[in-house]
Amino acid sequence: MSASGVAVLLSWLSCCGSALWRYYSNSQNYDIFSTRSTIKLEYEGTLFSEWSAPATCSIKNKRLPKTELRCSSPGIHAIKPIVSGPDLEEERYLSVDNSHICFLWYYKAIDFAHNLTQIIVLWIYDPENADPSELLWNATEPSLNSIILSKQLASLGQMPLIYTILKRKVYFPQERMKDGKWYFSVPMTASDVLKEVRGNQVAFQDCFIANSLFLLTFPLLTIPEIPGFLPISSPRGSQLIANWAACLPSFVVVVADMETFQTNDSFHTWTRIRVPPNILTEDERHNVSDVTVSRDGIFFIINGILYLKNYKAFTRLGSNVSLPDGGIIGITSRKWCWINYLLKNKERRSNMAIWTENEVYLGYDLLKFVKIVTTEKLKGLLNMSPTATLTIHNVEYTGHPLELALLLNYCIVCNASKTIYLVIYNEDTIQWVFQDFALDVTIDTFLIPYFLYSAMPELLLWDKHRIYYYYHNFTDTGVLQTTTEFGNLSRLSQNSIIHNVLMDYYGNIVVKMENNVMFYFKIKIKDAVKLHLWTNSTVKSLISFKPSGHMYLIYVFENGKIYPEEYPLKLESQSITFKTKEKCPYTAFHNDIFHFSYLLDKGQNLSFWAQIVYPENIGLYIVVESYGPKILEIKDQIHYEIALGYCSKTTTITFSQNINYEAVDDYFKLQYENTGLLLVHVRPSELAKTCPMSQKVFQISVGCDASKFIAVKGFTKKECLQHDFFYIIEQSYLRGQPSKPLRVKYNWDEYGCPLRVDFREKFHPLVQLYNDSGYVEDVEVNFIVWEIHGRDDYSFNNTMKKSGCLNEAQTWNSMIKLNKHLPLEEVWGPEFL
């Protein structure tokens, strides 16, 4: 539904709630909000008189509650409705750009399952002159205006490319433009899903095209609605419950008090989730308390029992999958997406956690569940009194790709108060670490944890009224403050209570109350501001983020319909902070960190730079925080400049590892001790709510890249006809002089096409290193070559003495004698050096 369509429904409900006003833009996600933009104003309420705007802005009809605004000059413009009566409406300070970005990319994907490819069709459109179907994002063909615009820009040299964010691949159009469209063929993937359309710097009438970030993965099908199936929902009057896949945020499930909804495109389209009759009672069907999505389907908790809904069935889970048959109080999944991560001890990590008051289970793909701890075991690990009462309060995954946190209730006499403790579990090392964390609360207090996107563990906790922050590995703590009421958000929102809290990858954090009042702050910030009212208190809603990082609201109406609406968080926060006069302490923060994950193999190092520019006499610097095993050396260099009243500090950081693996007693033990995963957080030393993107979080995996492999140059698998090929080794050439010759079958799959060489020339194999992207480098270190079928008719062209050996080196014969119990292909290797 369009923004105007949602507005009609919201306006229809405004009779029962407070008055408010908002605005819309034709461009998706408010990407273009400039002097060229048409800004649509909308007032909800009954006391409207007219609109007020500065002289530099023109209003189409200022006496209509719904009208259009244009501002001819850039800057901050005060806009508000004038109403009858004693109360004044909120004034917004809209930031209008003088941008030369006027056009956007429109894309659609066509799936071809037979060859696992997707065709992306691209064209250019102007939001101010687009077809309604393009604005609604359901166009199948470009409009006439878009065809003309695309052809005009193509004639000027425009040619788009598609870049992948995670693996840094580039895709080019298949052919020249056809009918105003470009076509791209890309492989279906589950690990390189974030893509960006980038065009050339080509202008038409002084206007450029904005780059466009989008999500494209394997086709994800929603569970179809089946006639005769019945609704499943939360209890009547409850707030919306939602869950989405961390790496596929467009795949969302929302549980309302009348239906459950599912989408694979951020509710551009959606289906209802319903269950077969005669499995649940009427009360059970309307008593969902929690939900989680995974590859196996959608998991519901109903009356302490876990149920699974997938394409095939609706199933009750319990002892049949090693879970309790009742008493389940919570389920959670990961909040942050890490595509790549290093596991030292396990083959895979969990995708959900399930718990009762006294047990915690981890869930894996294909319905595998494992109990990892009980409260009795935790008492022993934490040296707690056996007479104390210890129960599980809540469970949440941290920002680390392999860690899970448990909040524990602890009390001796459990009448009035209890203490909340926190322990963190690492799935790979299987270690429990008791944190320096203790919070005394009343016995009936329930806290919800939310771990932030950071390197060190950083946590937000909230009850009904307040947000507690725990920054910098729980060393910087307190209550999130507000300008009045000492951080009690309920008193600032007509006694409503906190509904949900959401953070994006750029450090923005939004708190939504049950009556749709919202507050805003950023990571590391200790106070929040109240945002302008956007949604009426009578509408049930929740906040979510698109793959592009833009925030949107999800509305569920009493008629059983669900609608998404884009929310201009940047513009709204700018309006509030303009009134508070808050300034960002720096003017620019730059870096060359382009990946979310880096891998360091032996002998490699990683260097990057970060730069901050700020007014002189402030004294800012770059903070680099790391979390994980101490297996890397960190060196930094700082370059400082000052000019025209501004300072710039550029910090160059180098991570390296200098481990000597030669002549060690246990090669693999040393290698194991010096591999692991680190998280690194790079940020300015001071932040403010007005600062742009102000952090970079990435991981460094130290160890062997599982995607790397070696191959001998010249051996290919495509340039010859494979067939059954055998060769004979005469017994006189075999070790031990057997009675029969050896017949060997050539392994085409492993070795590729045989290499043709002149037997009169010396053959020296050139070993090359490859990964998923192709050739990396030639291997220049020493390596061992041996024959695995028992031949002994070869000779050497040099001696140890001539090679400069001071002592006798390992030889083929000595290694065979030393490792008689091993097959020939395993008697020699790096573990024996």
BABA-803070 format. One record per residue (C-alpha): x, y negated, z. Coordinates in steps of 0.5 Angstrom, whole numbers, padded with zeros to 4 digits, always signed. Each point is the difference from the previous one (the first is absolute). Example, Ala and Ser with C-alpha at 12.3 -4.5 7.8 and 13.67 -1.06 7.14 Angstrom:
2
+0025+0009+0016;+0002-0007-0002;
//
This chain:
833
+0000+0000+0000;+0002-0007-0002;+0002-0005+0006;-0006-0004-0002;-0004+0007+0001;+0003+0001+0007;-0002-0007+0002;-0007+0001-0002;+0000+0005+0005;+0004-0003+0005;-0005-0007-0001;-0006+0005+0001;+0002+0002+0007;+0002-0007+0002;-0006-0002+0003;+0001+0005+0006;+0007-0003+0001;+0004-0006+0001;+0002-0005-0006;+0006+0000-0004;+0003-0001-0007;+0005+0003-0004;+0003-0001-0007;+0002+0005-0006;+0005+0000-0006;-0001+0003-0007;+0007+0003+0001;+0001+0007+0003;+0003+0000+0007;+0000-0008+0000;+0006+0001-0004;-0001-0007-0004;-0003-0006+0005;+0003-0006-0004;-0003-0006-0003;-0002+0004-0006;-0004+0004+0004;-0008+0000+0001;-0001+0001+0008;-0007+0002+0001;-0003-0002+0007;-0005+0003+0004;-0004-0002+0006;-0004+0005+0005;-0005-0003+0004;-0006-0005+0000;+0003-0007+0002;+0003-0001-0006;+0000-0008-0003;+0006+0000-0005;+0008+0001-0001;+0005-0004+0002;+0007+0000-0004;+0005-0005-0001;+0000-0005-0006;+0005+0004-0004;-0005+0006+0000;-0006+0000-0004;-0006+0004+0002;-0005+0002-0005;-0006-0001+0004;+0001-0002+0007;-0007+0001+0003;+0000+0007-0002;+0002+0005+0005;+0003+0004-0005;+0004-0004-0005;+0007+0000-0004;+0006-0004+0002;+0006-0003-0004;+0006-0003+0003;+0004-0004-0005;+0006-0001+0004;+0004+0005+0004;+0001+0000+0008;-0004+0001+0006;-0007-0002-0001;-0005-0001+0006;-0007+0003-0002;-0006+0001+0004;-0008+0000+0000;-0004-0005+0003;-0006+0002+0004;-0006-0003+0004;+0000+0001+0007;+0005-0001+0006;+0005+0005-0002;+0006+0000-0005;+0002+0005-0005;+0007+0002+0000;+0005-0004-0005;+0005+0004-0004;+0006-0002-0003;+0001+0003-0007;+0007+0000-0003;-0001-0001-0007;+0006+0002-0004;+0003-0004-0006;+0002+0007-0003;+0001+0002-0008;-0002+0007+0002;-0007+0000-0004;-0001+0007-0003;+0000+0007+0003;+0001+0007-0002;-0006+0004-0001;+0002+0008+0000;-0004+0006+0000;+0003+0008+0000;-0003+0006-0004;+0002+0006+0003;+0003+0006-0004;+0000+0006+0004;+0002+0005-0005;+0007-0003+0000;+0000-0004+0006;+0001-0007-0003;-0004-0006+0001;-0001-0005-0006;+0000-0007+0003;-0004-0005-0004;+0002-0008+0001;-0002-0006-0002;+0000-0008+0002;-0006-0003+0003;-0002-0007+0002;-0004+0000+0007;-0003-0007-0002;-0002+0003-0007;-0001+0007+0001;-0006+0005-0001;-0004+0002+0006;+0002+0007-0001;+0007-0002+0001;-0001-0004+0006;-0003+0006+0003;+0005+0004-0002;-0004+0005-0004;+0002-0002-0007;+0001+0006-0005;+0002-0005-0006;+0003-0007+0000;-0005-0006-0001;+0001-0004-0006;+0004-0006+0004;+0004+0005+0003;+0002+0003-0007;+0002-0006-0003;+0004-0002+0006;+0004+0006+0000;+0001+0000-0007;+0002-0007+0000;+0005+0001+0006;+0003+0006-0004;+0001-0004-0006;+0004-0005+0005;+0004+0006+0002;-0003+0003+0006;+0001+0008+0001;-0002+0003+0007;+0004+0005+0004;-0002+0005+0005;+0005+0000+0006;-0001+0005+0006;+0001-0003+0007;+0003+0007+0003;+0004+0003-0005;+0002-0006-0004;-0002+0003-0007;-0002-0004-0006;-0005+0001-0005;-0001-0003-0007;-0006+0000-0005;-0001+0006-0004;-0001-0005-0006;-0001-0007-0002;-0007-0003+0002;-0006+0003-0003;-0007-0004+0000;+0003-0005+0006;+0002+0006+0004;+0007+0003+0002;+0000+0008+0002;+0005+0003+0005;+0001+0007+0001;+0002+0002+0007;+0001+0007+0004;-0005+0001+0005;+0003+0000+0007;-0001+0000+0007;+0007-0003+0002;+0001-0006-0004;-0007-0003+0000;+0001-0007+0001;+0001-0004-0007;+0000-0007-0002;-0001-0003-0007;+0005-0005-0001;+0000-0004-0007;+0005-0005-0003;+0000-0007+0002;-0004-0002-0006;-0005-0006+0001;-0006-0002-0004;-0002-0007+0001;+0004-0001+0006;-0003+0007+0003;+0004+0006+0002;-0003+0007+0002;+0001+0002+0008;+0003+0007+0001;-0005+0005+0002;+0001+0006+0006;-0004+0006-0001;-0001+0007+0003;+0000+0006-0005;+0001+0007+0002;-0003+0007-0002;-0008-0001-0001;-0003+0001+0007;-0007+0002+0000;-0005-0001+0005;-0005+0005+0003;-0006+0000-0004;-0007-0001+0003;-0004+0006+0000;-0008+0000-0001;-0003+0002+0007;+0006-0001+0004;-0001-0004+0006;+0004-0007+0003;+0005+0001+0005;+0001-0007+0004;+0003-0003+0007;-0005-0001+0005;-0006-0005-0001;+0003-0007+0001;+0007+0001+0000;+0006-0003-0004;+0003+0002-0006;+0005+0005+0000;+0005+0001-0005;+0006+0004-0003;+0005+0000-0006;+0006+0003-0003;+0006-0004+0002;+0003+0001-0006;-0006-0001-0004;-0004-0005+0003;-0005-0001-0005;-0003+0007+0002;-0004-0002+0006;-0006+0004+0004;-0005-0005+0004;-0004+0003+0005;-0006-0004+0002;-0006+0001+0004;-0005+0002-0005;+0005+0003-0006;+0007+0002-0001;+0004-0003-0006;+0006+0002-0004;+0004-0004-0006;+0006+0001-0004;+0000-0007-0002;-0001-0004+0006;-0007+0000-0001;-0001-0002-0007;-0003+0006-0001;-0003+0005+0006;-0004+0006+0002;-0003+0002+0006;+0002+0006+0004;-0005+0005+0002;-0001+0007+0003;-0004+0006-0001;-0006+0001+0004;-0001+0005+0006;+0008-0001+0002;-0001-0006+0005;-0006-0002+0004;-0003-0007-0001;+0004-0003+0006;+0007+0003-0002;-0001-0002-0007;-0001-0007+0003;+0006+0000+0005;+0007+0000-0004;+0005-0003+0005;+0006+0000-0005;+0002+0001-0007;+0007+0001-0004;+0001+0002-0007;+0006+0005-0003;+0001+0004-0006;-0004+0005+0003;-0006-0004+0001;-0004-0005+0005;+0000+0002+0007;-0005-0002+0005;-0001+0001+0008;-0007+0001+0002;-0001+0002+0007;+0007+0002+0001;+0000+0005-0006;+0004-0001-0006;-0003+0000-0007;+0003+0000-0007;-0004-0002-0006;+0003+0001-0007;-0002+0002-0007;-0002+0007+0002;-0003+0000+0007;-0002-0003+0007;+0004+0004+0005;+0001+0000+0007;+0007+0001+0003;+0002+0003+0006;+0004+0006+0002;+0000+0003-0007;+0005-0006-0002;+0004+0000+0007;-0004-0006+0003;-0005+0000+0006;-0007+0002-0001;-0002-0007+0004;+0003-0005+0004;+0003-0004-0006;+0000-0008+0002;+0004-0003-0006;+0003+0001-0007;+0005-0005-0003;+0004+0000-0006;+0006-0004-0002;+0000-0007-0001;+0006-0002-0004;+0002+0003-0007;+0007+0003-0001;+0001+0004-0006;+0007+0002+0001;+0003+0003+0007;+0005+0004+0002;-0002+0007+0004;+0006+0003+0003;-0003+0006+0004;-0007+0001-0003;-0003+0000-0007;-0006-0004+0000;-0003-0005+0005;-0007-0001+0003;-0005-0004-0003;-0005+0000+0006;+0000+0000+0007;-0006+0003+0004;-0001+0000+0008;-0004+0002+0006;+0001-0003+0007;+0006+0005+0001;+0002+0003-0007;+0003-0003-0006;+0000+0003-0007;+0003-0002-0006;-0003+0001-0007;+0003+0002-0007;-0002+0001-0007;-0004+0007-0001;-0004+0000+0007;+0006+0001+0004;+0000-0002+0007;+0006+0001+0006;-0001-0002+0007;+0006-0004+0002;-0001-0002+0007;-0004+0001+0006;-0001-0005+0006;+0003+0005+0005;+0006+0001-0005;+0001-0008+0000;-0001+0000+0008;+0007+0004+0000;+0003-0004-0006;-0001-0006+0004;+0001+0002+0007;-0007-0002+0002;-0003+0003+0007;-0004+0006-0001;-0005-0002+0004;-0001-0007-0004;-0006+0000-0006;+0003-0001-0007;-0004+0000-0006;+0000-0002-0007;-0002-0007-0001;+0001-0002-0007;+0004+0003-0006;+0003-0004-0006;+0006+0001-0005;+0005-0006+0000;+0003-0004-0005;+0006+0006-0001;-0002+0005-0005;+0002+0006+0005;-0003-0003+0007;-0006+0001+0004;-0002-0004+0006;-0004+0002+0006;-0004-0004+0005;-0001+0003+0006;-0004-0001+0006;+0003+0001+0007;-0003-0001+0007;+0001+0004+0007;-0007-0003+0003;-0004-0001-0006;-0005-0005+0003;+0001-0007-0003;+0007+0000-0004;+0004+0004-0004;+0007-0001-0004;+0001+0001-0007;+0007+0003-0002;+0002+0001-0007;+0005+0005-0003;+0002+0001-0007;+0001+0007-0004;+0004+0001-0006;-0002+0005-0004;+0007+0002-0003;+0004+0000+0006;-0006+0003+0004;+0002-0005+0006;-0004-0004+0005;+0002-0007+0002;-0003-0003+0006;+0000-0008-0002;+0001-0006+0005;-0008-0001+0000;-0005+0000+0006;-0006-0004+0000;-0005+0000+0006;-0007+0000-0002;-0007+0001+0003;-0002+0007+0000;-0006-0001-0005;+0005-0004-0005;+0001+0003-0007;+0006-0003-0004;+0001+0001-0008;+0007+0000-0002;+0002-0002-0007;+0008+0000-0002;+0002-0005-0004;+0004+0000-0007;+0007-0001+0003;+0007+0004+0001;+0000+0000+0008;-0007+0003+0003;-0004-0006+0001;-0008+0000+0002;-0006-0003+0001;-0005+0002+0005;-0007-0002+0001;-0006+0001+0005;-0007-0004-0001;+0003-0007+0001;+0007+0000-0001;+0006+0001-0004;+0007+0003+0003;+0006-0001-0004;+0006+0004+0001;+0006-0002-0004;+0007+0002-0001;+0000+0007+0003;-0005-0002+0005;+0005-0005+0003;-0004-0006-0002;-0007+0001+0003;-0006-0005+0002;-0008-0001-0002;-0001-0004-0007;-0002-0007+0002;-0005-0005-0003;+0000-0007+0001;-0006+0001+0005;-0002+0005+0005;+0007+0003+0001;-0001+0006-0006;-0007+0002+0002;-0002+0001-0007;-0007+0001+0002;-0001-0006+0003;+0002-0004-0007;-0005+0005-0004;-0007-0001+0004;+0002+0006+0005;+0001+0005-0006;+0005+0005+0001;+0006+0002-0004;-0002+0005-0006;+0006+0001-0004;+0007-0002-0001;+0004+0000-0007;+0007-0002-0002;+0003+0000-0007;+0007+0002-0003;+0002-0008+0000;-0002-0001+0008;-0007-0003+0000;-0004+0003+0005;-0008-0002+0001;-0004+0002+0006;-0008+0001-0002;-0005-0001+0006;-0006+0004-0001;-0004-0006-0002;+0005-0001-0005;+0004-0006+0003;+0007+0001-0002;+0007-0002+0003;+0006+0000-0004;+0008+0000+0002;+0006+0003-0003;+0005+0005+0003;+0005-0002+0006;-0005-0006+0001;-0003+0000+0007;-0006-0005-0002;-0006+0001-0004;-0005-0005-0004;-0007+0000-0001;-0002+0001-0007;-0006-0004-0003;-0006+0004+0000;-0001+0004-0007;-0006+0005+0002;-0006+0000+0003;+0000+0003+0007;-0006+0005-0002;+0004+0003-0006;+0004+0006+0002;+0007+0000-0003;+0007+0002+0001;+0007-0002-0003;+0004+0003-0005;+0006-0001-0005;+0001+0001-0007;+0006+0004-0003;+0002-0007-0002;+0000-0003+0007;-0006-0004+0000;-0005+0001+0005;-0007+0001-0001;-0007+0001+0004;-0004+0006-0001;-0008-0001+0002;-0005+0005+0001;-0007-0002+0000;-0006+0003+0003;-0003+0002-0007;+0006+0005+0000;+0004-0004-0005;+0007-0001+0001;+0004-0006-0003;+0007-0003+0000;+0002-0007+0000;+0007-0003-0001;+0002-0005+0005;+0005-0005-0001;+0004+0001+0007;+0006-0005-0003;-0005-0006-0001;-0004+0001+0006;+0007+0001+0004;+0003-0006-0003;-0007-0004+0001;+0001+0001+0008;+0007-0001+0001;-0001-0006-0004;-0004-0003+0006;+0005+0003+0005;+0006-0004-0004;+0004+0007+0001;+0006+0000-0004;+0004+0006-0003;+0007-0001+0003;+0004+0001-0006;-0001-0001-0007;+0002+0006-0004;+0002+0007+0002;+0003+0004-0006;+0003+0007+0000;+0002+0005-0005;-0004+0006+0003;-0004+0003-0006;-0001+0007+0003;-0004+0003+0006;+0005+0006+0000;+0007+0001-0001;+0004+0006+0001;+0008+0000+0001;+0004+0006-0001;+0007+0002+0002;+0005-0006-0002;-0006-0005-0002;-0002-0006+0003;-0005-0005+0000;+0000-0008+0000;-0005-0005-0001;-0001-0007+0002;-0005-0005+0003;+0000-0007+0000;-0004-0005+0004;-0001-0008-0002;-0002-0004+0006;+0001-0008+0002;+0006-0001+0003;+0001+0000+0008;-0005+0005+0001;+0005+0006+0000;-0004+0006-0003;+0004+0006-0002;-0002+0007-0003;-0002+0006+0004;+0002+0007-0002;-0003+0005+0005;+0001+0008-0001;-0004+0006+0003;+0003+0007+0000;+0006+0004+0001;+0007-0004+0001;+0003+0004-0006;+0002-0007-0005;+0005-0005+0001;-0003-0007-0001;+0004-0006-0002;-0003-0007-0002;+0003-0006-0003;-0003-0007+0001;+0001-0006-0005;-0003-0007+0002;-0001-0006-0004;-0003-0007+0002;-0003-0005-0005;-0005-0006+0000;-0002+0002+0007;-0001+0007-0002;+0004+0006+0003;+0000+0007-0004;+0003+0006+0004;+0001+0006-0005;+0001+0007+0004;+0003+0006-0004;-0001+0007+0004;+0004+0006-0002;-0002+0007+0003;+0005+0005-0001;+0003+0007+0003;+0007+0002+0000;+0000+0007+0002;+0006+0005-0002;-0003+0006-0001;+0007+0003-0002;+0003+0006+0004;-0006+0000+0005;-0001+0006+0004;-0008+0000-0001;-0002-0004-0007;-0007+0001+0000;-0001-0002+0008;+0004-0006-0001;-0004-0002-0006;-0007+0002+0004;+0003-0005+0005;+0001-0006-0005;-0007+0001-0004;-0006-0004+0002;-0005-0005-0001;+0000-0008+0002;-0005-0005-0001;+0003-0007-0001;-0004-0007+0001;+0003-0006-0003;-0004-0007+0002;+0002-0007+0002;+0001-0001+0008;-0006-0005+0000;-0007+0001-0003;-0006-0004+0000;-0007+0002-0003;+0001-0005-0006;+0006+0004-0002;+0000+0004-0007;+0002+0007+0000;+0005+0000+0005;+0002+0007+0001;+0003+0006-0003;+0000+0007+0003;+0003+0006-0004;+0003+0007+0002;+0007+0003-0001;+0001+0007-0001;+0007+0003+0002;+0001+0007-0004;-0001+0003-0006;-0005-0002-0005;-0004+0006-0001;-0002-0002-0008;+0008+0000-0001;+0003+0006-0004;+0006+0001-0004;+0001+0003-0007;+0006+0001-0004;+0001-0005-0006;-0002+0003-0007;-0005+0005+0003;-0007-0001-0003;-0007+0003+0001;-0003-0002-0006;+0005+0000-0006;+0000+0008-0001;-0005+0005-0001;-0001+0004+0006;+0000+0008-0001;+0002+0006+0004;+0008+0000+0000;+0004+0005+0003;+0008+0000+0000;+0004+0006+0003;+0006-0001+0004;+0005+0006-0001;+0002+0004+0007;+0007-0001-0001;-0001-0008+0001;-0004+0002+0006;+0002+0000+0008;+0001+0007+0002;+0000+0003-0007;-0007+0003+0000;-0002+0006-0004;-0004-0004-0005;-0001-0007-0003;-0004-0005+0003;-0006-0002-0004;-0002-0008+0002;-0007-0003-0002;+0002-0008-0002;-0005-0004+0004;-0003-0005-0004;-0004-0004+0005;+0006-0001+0005;+0006-0001-0005;-0003-0003-0006;+0002+0001-0007;+0007+0003-0001;+0006-0005-0001;+0004+0001-0006;+0008-0001+0001;+0006+0002-0004;+0003+0006+0004;+0007-0003-0001;-0001-0006+0003;+0000-0001+0008;-0007-0001+0003;-0001-0005+0005;-0007+0000+0002;-0003-0008+0001;-0005+0001+0006;-0005-0006+0000;-0005-0002+0005;-0008-0001-0002;-0006-0002+0004;-0007-0001-0002;+0001-0006-0004;+0006+0003-0004;+0007+0000+0000;+0004-0003+0006;+0007+0001-0001;+0006+0004-0001;+0002+0004+0006;+0007-0002+0001;+0002+0004+0006;+0003+0007+0001;-0004+0006-0001;+0000+0008+0000;-0002+0004-0006;+0000+0008+0000;-0003+0006-0003;-0005+0003+0003;-0001+0007-0004;+0007+0002+0002;+0005-0001-0005;+0007-0001+0001;+0003-0001-0007;+0001-0007+0001;+0007-0004+0002;+0002-0007+0002;+0004-0005-0003;+0003-0003+0006;+0003+0002+0007;-0002-0002+0007;+0007-0003+0000;+0000-0004-0006;-0007-0003+0002;+0004-0003+0006;-0003+0005+0005;+0004+0000+0007;-0004+0006+0002;-0003+0006-0003;-0007-0002-0002;-0006+0004+0000;+0000+0005-0006;-0006+0005-0003;+0003+0006+0002;+0001-0003+0007;-0007-0002+0001;-0003+0007-0003;+0004+0003+0006;-0002-0005+0005;-0007+0001-0002;-0001+0007-0002;-0007+0000+0003;-0003-0005-0005;-0001+0000-0008;+0005-0003-0004;-0004-0006-0002;+0000-0002+0008;+0007+0002+0002;+0003-0007-0002;-0003-0007+0002;+0000-0006+0003;-0001+0003+0007;+0006+0004+0000;+0005-0006-0002;
//
